Amino acid sequence: MTDSALLDRPLDATALIADMGARARDAARILAATPTGRKSAALLAAARHLRATVATILAANGEDVAAGEANGLSGAMLDRLRLDDKRLEGIATALEAVAALPDPVGRVIDESERPNGMKLSRVRVPLGVVGIIYESRPNVTADAGALGLMAGNAVILRGGSEAIRTSRAIHAALVAGLAEAGLPEDAIQLVPTTDRAAVGAMLKAAGLIDIIIPRGGKSLVARVQDEARVPVLAHLDGINHLYIDAAADPAKAEALAVNAKMRRTGICGATETLLIDRAFPAPGRLVAALLDAGCEVRGDVAAQALDTRALPATAGDWDTEYLDAICSVAIVDGVVGATAHIARHGSHHTDAIVTEDATTAERFLAEVDSAIVMWNASTQFADGGEFGLGAEIGISTGRLHARGPVALEGLTTYKWLVRGTGQVRP
């Protein structure tokens, strides 16, 4: 049966994922021993095929966007879904960037020698089979496939129904790249159905899938974390804060506040709450700049007093990831008040301070418990590509295995190698 016939057809999801998982496991064994050059060649070939099929991909994306509009997708979801020539070229460029990254597989982390002469080393190895579950982000199809491959993993992709046509077109380019490089096509598989039962089957595929990485809204990630019988690498929310210290440069603070919130409101690195030190000399300028940029401001009593256009914030606003042109604003008492607010309401994703006082900045960097903490930089930089990682498969806000943008190194684990000369344990 063709993939097209499977798109909306009820099926035995457990059997489907078991078959895909078994084929992925076979491919993973080959990839674990594949030289860097061949993995890079596959990605470079995929980028060429992507560019050669731009018209096909954009036509498929147009159908997805039209369906999304008809189905009432939010503006943020549509923004993530929509592709154009520039965004598609960015996807191709990202494939090439990953192909050029240093291969983590086989890298020696550390070495030691025991008193009995045994030599120990820890060496990076692939995770194995990685399952990616995502919503209206067609770029994830390429990014996840590329990163998984370069880290020596086989990948099973389950994209959302909103982007299924686009994902299928991008996946075809990836498979063409694998074939051209002589690597198994099962190294990057796309679940060929929108039936949600496939998600449940992936979450229960212990022994077939080694780790699940969800990318999407809170409900998707919560379901994955609740139901998974496979380890999960995820974050629920990007409730990010930008704190403007008393010692911040007003012009720099204004530019950062507007960019951190408004550059792209629908990404997980967008600032959702602006915190302003009560001693900052120009707080009204910041609120006005956001309002003038088209942002709805919801403030506490002190913030509302700065501009009559500001609306009152509710208790829920401090815990909301808007992913829209809305920003909550609170006036706080210095860095102590800022870090206390972040500790209560933050999601451990990305938080930033704007200040010219290095001592205050270092205190903020040390005390805020988030995966990414910034000084005098926009939270919009919370992105694997901007961190020089080539691309990212997601941002982890947990404390185990990987944290922050997860790229090649985050898709590996390690094993101990022990070299002896006949030692026996007394």
Wavefront OBJ file of the C-alpha trace (Angstrom):
o trace
v 0.000 0.000 0.000
v 1.321 3.470 -0.832
v 2.056 6.125 1.767
v -0.663 8.297 0.227
v -3.254 5.602 0.826
v -2.218 5.399 4.465
v -2.529 9.107 5.265
v -5.995 9.033 6.843
v -6.767 5.331 6.844
v -7.283 3.591 10.200
v -4.573 1.021 10.705
v -2.868 -1.283 13.143
v -0.589 1.408 14.578
v 1.291 -1.000 16.820
v 2.205 -3.220 13.884
v 3.186 -0.215 11.756
v 5.524 1.247 14.391
v 6.938 -2.186 15.199
v 7.849 -2.644 11.542
v 9.304 0.856 11.239
v 11.197 0.409 14.500
v 12.718 -2.899 13.430
v 13.869 -1.397 10.127
v 15.213 1.654 11.943
v 17.127 -0.583 14.353
v 18.803 -2.322 11.414
v 19.666 1.036 9.865
v 21.012 2.352 13.174
v 23.524 -0.475 13.374
v 24.869 0.515 9.969
v 24.919 4.233 10.775
v 26.839 3.691 14.017
v 29.799 2.501 11.944
v 29.344 4.865 8.982
v 32.274 7.245 8.345
v 31.681 10.966 8.706
v 32.246 11.601 5.004
v 29.386 9.367 3.897
v 26.961 10.904 6.373
v 27.974 14.374 5.187
v 27.618 13.302 1.556
v 24.051 12.145 2.196
v 23.119 15.514 3.701
v 24.756 17.501 0.913
v 22.899 15.375 -1.626
v 19.646 15.924 0.292
v 20.194 19.682 0.144
v 20.631 19.462 -3.633
v 17.456 17.414 -3.994
v 15.618 19.908 -1.776
v 16.592 22.791 -4.031
v 15.743 20.780 -7.131
v 12.207 20.164 -5.854
v 11.404 23.648 -4.523
v 8.305 23.976 -6.685
v 6.945 20.627 -5.498
v 7.610 21.403 -1.837
v 6.079 24.882 -1.997
v 3.007 23.541 -3.794
v 2.550 20.943 -1.053
v 3.054 23.620 1.580
v 0.451 25.828 -0.095
v -2.071 23.015 0.257
v -1.171 22.577 3.943
v -1.475 26.312 4.644
v -4.836 26.527 2.877
v -6.114 23.569 4.885
v -4.769 25.124 8.073
v -6.540 28.405 7.409
v -9.771 26.562 6.685
v -9.394 24.602 9.910
v -8.775 27.714 12.005
v -5.101 27.251 12.870
v -3.749 30.104 14.990
v -1.542 32.791 13.498
v 1.461 31.385 15.361
v 0.838 27.874 14.012
v 0.375 29.174 10.475
v 3.614 31.157 10.748
v 5.493 28.010 11.742
v 3.853 26.061 8.928
v 4.278 28.515 6.072
v 7.300 28.171 3.757
v 8.589 30.455 1.030
v 11.712 30.470 -1.122
v 13.752 32.126 1.623
v 12.693 29.715 4.368
v 13.203 26.719 2.109
v 16.670 27.908 1.217
v 17.312 28.230 4.949
v 16.342 24.572 5.384
v 18.729 23.510 2.610
v 21.495 25.659 4.089
v 20.883 24.076 7.503
v 21.389 20.616 5.982
v 24.729 21.769 4.592
v 25.674 23.320 7.929
v 25.012 20.052 9.773
v 27.057 18.179 7.152
v 30.010 20.438 7.971
v 29.836 19.993 11.751
v 32.410 17.924 13.635
v 31.165 14.374 14.041
v 30.664 13.586 17.754
v 30.609 9.805 17.246
v 33.833 8.230 18.456
v 35.012 11.375 20.238
v 36.926 10.597 23.438
v 35.408 12.479 26.380
v 38.091 11.591 28.900
v 40.710 8.980 29.679
v 42.311 7.604 32.825
v 44.517 4.780 34.013
v 43.824 2.753 37.143
v 46.605 1.747 39.591
v 46.363 -1.830 38.294
v 47.222 -0.659 34.774
v 43.749 -0.823 33.221
v 43.164 2.059 30.808
v 39.665 3.559 30.783
v 38.078 5.950 28.322
v 34.601 7.327 27.695
v 33.670 7.578 24.018
v 30.628 9.158 22.396
v 28.242 6.760 20.628
v 24.815 7.218 18.979
v 21.618 6.933 20.989
v 20.246 4.406 18.474
v 16.688 5.021 17.236
v 15.225 8.460 17.919
v 11.504 9.201 17.594
v 10.497 12.796 16.866
v 6.861 13.882 17.322
v 6.095 17.406 16.140
v 3.327 19.697 14.970
v 3.193 22.372 12.256
v 6.957 22.741 11.781
v 7.978 21.317 8.399
v 11.579 22.435 8.958
v 11.789 19.866 11.770
v 11.509 17.113 9.171
v 14.820 18.228 7.680
v 16.544 19.358 10.881
v 15.679 16.228 12.863
v 16.559 13.911 10.014
v 19.896 15.641 9.439
v 20.946 15.805 13.071
v 19.888 12.245 13.754
v 21.820 10.962 10.759
v 24.992 12.956 11.484
v 24.968 11.689 15.087
v 24.724 8.116 13.789
v 21.077 7.561 14.743
v 18.122 6.270 12.772
v 15.129 8.601 13.055
v 11.379 7.968 12.993
v 9.498 11.205 12.293
v 5.854 11.706 13.132
v 4.832 15.135 11.853
v 1.486 16.751 12.525
v -1.441 16.470 10.133
v -1.192 20.242 9.574
v 2.072 19.811 7.663
v 1.800 16.280 6.322
v 2.042 17.196 2.634
v 5.036 19.471 3.205
v 6.772 16.932 5.439
v 6.314 14.203 2.841
v 7.861 16.389 0.130
v 10.856 17.311 2.311
v 11.262 13.704 3.435
v 11.474 12.599 -0.196
v 14.527 14.838 -0.647
v 16.166 13.341 2.459
v 15.574 9.794 1.240
v 17.014 10.709 -2.167
v 20.138 11.979 -0.404
v 20.486 8.756 1.581
v 20.133 6.658 -1.542
v 22.679 8.736 -3.438
v 25.217 8.233 -0.629
v 24.541 4.489 -0.436
v 23.029 4.626 3.052
v 19.871 2.754 4.109
v 16.690 4.662 3.288
v 15.232 3.409 6.569
v 17.682 5.697 8.386
v 15.120 8.517 8.150
v 11.501 7.343 8.152
v 8.309 9.404 8.160
v 5.229 7.848 9.743
v 2.870 7.627 6.734
v -0.373 8.280 8.565
v -2.085 11.092 10.465
v -3.872 8.582 12.691
v -3.103 9.648 16.271
v -2.853 6.018 17.283
v 0.613 6.078 15.708
v 1.736 8.544 18.379
v 0.537 6.226 21.115
v 2.332 3.306 19.497
v 5.576 5.255 19.344
v 5.290 6.204 23.009
v 4.998 2.536 23.953
v 7.706 1.229 21.606
v 10.253 0.433 24.293
v 13.019 -1.679 22.854
v 12.422 -0.302 19.371
v 12.734 3.443 20.000
v 15.434 4.619 22.410
v 14.240 8.186 23.048
v 11.274 10.386 22.109
v 11.648 14.101 21.427
v 8.368 16.050 21.144
v 8.227 19.493 19.526
v 4.911 21.239 19.737
v 2.313 22.764 22.004
v 1.786 22.137 25.665
v -0.931 19.531 25.136
v 1.254 17.434 22.838
v 4.267 17.530 25.136
v 2.131 16.812 28.205
v 0.620 13.768 26.497
v 4.042 12.486 25.532
v 5.388 12.895 29.039
v 2.304 11.273 30.589
v 2.054 8.247 28.287
v 5.625 7.486 27.244
v 7.242 4.189 28.158
v 10.343 5.449 26.365
v 12.693 8.171 27.736
v 11.574 11.689 26.741
v 13.615 14.831 26.037
v 11.281 17.839 26.083
v 10.108 21.171 27.375
v 6.525 22.194 28.094
v 6.622 25.999 27.833
v 8.871 28.853 26.843
v 7.819 31.358 29.510
v 10.864 33.552 28.990
v 11.752 36.749 30.843
v 13.750 39.839 29.932
v 14.835 41.762 33.030
v 15.789 45.413 32.636
v 18.142 46.328 35.477
v 18.531 49.819 36.953
v 21.963 49.994 35.320
v 20.706 49.103 31.831
v 21.439 51.412 28.925
v 17.964 52.814 27.968
v 18.507 52.609 24.201
v 19.880 49.077 24.427
v 17.046 48.049 26.735
v 14.416 49.374 24.328
v 15.940 47.645 21.301
v 16.262 44.341 23.147
v 12.745 44.473 24.615
v 11.130 45.022 21.212
v 13.264 42.421 19.442
v 12.939 39.786 22.169
v 9.148 40.025 22.039
v 8.262 41.058 18.499
v 10.838 39.667 16.031
v 8.898 36.402 15.821
v 6.224 36.053 18.457
v 5.422 32.412 17.703
v 8.773 30.828 18.552
v 9.651 29.298 21.910
v 12.499 31.795 22.399
v 10.201 34.835 22.362
v 10.087 36.855 25.582
v 6.695 36.592 27.273
v 7.300 38.713 30.384
v 9.244 41.959 30.686
v 10.548 42.697 34.189
v 11.650 46.278 34.882
v 13.659 47.377 37.900
v 11.773 50.000 39.870
v 14.940 52.110 39.786
v 15.327 51.992 35.977
v 15.149 55.628 34.788
v 12.965 55.194 31.679
v 10.374 52.433 32.204
v 7.644 54.250 30.277
v 9.859 54.287 27.207
v 9.989 50.488 27.189
v 6.235 50.031 27.564
v 5.535 52.625 24.879
v 8.009 50.979 22.498
v 6.223 47.650 22.820
v 2.796 49.218 22.340
v 3.982 51.235 19.352
v 5.355 48.040 17.808
v 1.861 46.527 17.908
v 2.235 44.525 21.102
v -0.573 44.275 23.630
v 0.808 45.024 27.094
v -0.707 43.505 30.216
v 0.862 45.028 33.291
v 0.757 45.054 37.051
v -0.503 48.237 38.729
v 2.866 50.002 38.473
v 3.326 49.046 34.817
v -0.194 50.157 33.888
v 0.525 53.580 35.343
v 3.304 54.067 32.774
v 0.970 54.150 29.753
v -2.804 54.434 29.543
v -2.865 51.863 26.722
v -1.616 49.088 29.022
v -4.202 46.558 30.192
v -4.359 44.981 33.654
v -2.562 41.651 34.021
v -4.323 38.726 35.657
v -2.647 36.152 37.875
v -2.606 33.749 34.935
v -0.661 36.107 32.690
v 2.598 35.494 34.555
v 2.345 31.768 33.724
v 1.280 32.084 30.084
v 3.267 31.373 26.932
v 1.423 33.715 24.573
v 3.236 32.913 21.295
v 1.556 36.088 20.097
v 1.999 39.873 20.168
v 1.156 40.038 23.875
v 3.575 40.747 26.711
v 3.078 40.828 30.462
v 5.065 43.552 32.254
v 5.936 43.738 35.946
v 7.896 46.284 37.976
v 10.276 44.539 40.389
v 12.695 45.501 43.141
v 16.097 44.928 41.608
v 17.760 41.692 40.628
v 16.460 40.014 43.787
v 12.883 40.744 42.780
v 13.557 39.674 39.197
v 15.097 36.316 40.090
v 12.315 35.638 42.610
v 9.667 36.311 39.944
v 11.464 34.037 37.470
v 11.760 31.278 40.078
v 7.999 31.435 40.680
v 6.793 31.752 37.101
v 9.580 30.713 34.735
v 9.707 27.494 32.743
v 13.515 27.023 32.882
v 13.800 27.769 29.153
v 15.459 31.164 28.488
v 15.835 34.254 30.665
v 17.909 37.392 30.089
v 19.196 40.467 31.893
v 19.968 43.855 30.386
v 22.505 45.807 32.440
v 25.870 47.553 32.266
v 26.719 46.363 35.789
v 28.873 43.246 35.400
v 28.504 42.221 39.049
v 24.700 42.248 38.816
v 24.835 40.428 35.497
v 27.029 37.654 36.869
v 24.725 37.254 39.858
v 21.739 36.870 37.509
v 23.622 34.373 35.337
v 24.536 32.310 38.390
v 21.190 32.381 40.195
v 18.649 31.888 37.405
v 18.036 28.160 36.929
v 17.221 28.002 33.213
v 18.643 26.059 30.311
v 19.741 29.337 28.688
v 20.598 32.496 30.636
v 21.675 35.631 28.743
v 23.253 39.012 29.398
v 22.566 41.918 27.033
v 21.204 39.692 24.266
v 17.737 38.998 22.882
v 16.013 35.804 23.976
v 15.263 35.259 20.272
v 18.826 33.888 20.025
v 17.675 30.771 21.922
v 18.232 28.606 18.874
v 20.685 25.872 17.981
v 21.646 27.517 14.716
v 22.448 30.779 16.475
v 24.559 28.854 18.981
v 26.702 27.500 16.161
v 25.201 24.014 16.408
v 24.070 23.975 12.774
v 20.479 23.187 13.691
v 18.589 21.918 16.702
v 16.154 19.122 17.302
v 14.586 20.971 20.216
v 15.366 22.785 23.454
v 15.472 20.694 26.595
v 14.567 22.328 29.898
v 15.240 19.233 31.983
v 18.395 18.474 33.913
v 19.275 15.016 32.629
v 21.271 14.022 29.554
v 21.038 17.298 27.581
v 19.957 20.860 28.348
v 19.268 23.848 26.115
v 19.469 23.481 22.327
v 19.826 19.786 21.526
v 22.008 19.186 18.488
v 24.603 16.585 17.540
v 26.204 16.047 20.936
v 22.779 15.896 22.601
v 21.868 13.027 20.284
v 24.719 10.876 21.535
v 25.483 9.057 24.741
v 28.741 7.395 25.733
v 30.187 4.043 26.575
v 33.172 3.047 28.681
v 36.073 1.339 26.959
v 38.400 -0.647 29.229
v 41.753 -1.878 27.938
v 43.579 -4.354 30.147
v 46.555 -6.659 30.024
v 45.057 -9.632 31.843
v 43.996 -8.010 35.144
v 41.818 -10.148 37.440
v 39.901 -8.708 40.390
v 41.142 -9.913 43.777
l 1 2 3 4 5 6 7 8 9 10 11 12 13 14 15 16 17 18 19 20 21 22 23 24 25 26 27 28 29 30 31 32 33 34 35 36 37 38 39 40 41 42 43 44 45 46 47 48 49 50 51 52 53 54 55 56 57 58 59 60 61 62 63 64 65 66 67 68 69 70 71 72 73 74 75 76 77 78 79 80 81 82 83 84 85 86 87 88 89 90 91 92 93 94 95 96 97 98 99 100 101 102 103 104 105 106 107 108 109 110 111 112 113 114 115 116 117 118 119 120 121 122 123 124 125 126 127 128 129 130 131 132 133 134 135 136 137 138 139 140 141 142 143 144 145 146 147 148 149 150 151 152 153 154 155 156 157 158 159 160 161 162 163 164 165 166 167 168 169 170 171 172 173 174 175 176 177 178 179 180 181 182 183 184 185 186 187 188 189 190 191 192 193 194 195 196 197 198 199 200 201 202 203 204 205 206 207 208 209 210 211 212 213 214 215 216 217 218 219 220 221 222 223 224 225 226 227 228 229 230 231 232 233 234 235 236 237 238 239 240 241 242 243 244 245 246 247 248 249 250 251 252 253 254 255 256 257 258 259 260 261 262 263 264 265 266 267 268 269 270 271 272 273 274 275 276 277 278 279 280 281 282 283 284 285 286 287 288 289 290 291 292 293 294 295 296 297 298 299 300 301 302 303 304 305 306 307 308 309 310 311 312 313 314 315 316 317 318 319 320 321 322 323 324 325 326 327 328 329 330 331 332 333 334 335 336 337 338 339 340 341 342 343 344 345 346 347 348 349 350 351 352 353 354 355 356 357 358 359 360 361 362 363 364 365 366 367 368 369 370 371 372 373 374 375 376 377 378 379 380 381 382 383 384 385 386 387 388 389 390 391 392 393 394 395 396 397 398 399 400 401 402 403 404 405 406 407 408 409 410 411 412 413 414 415 416 417 418 419 420 421 422 423 424 425 426
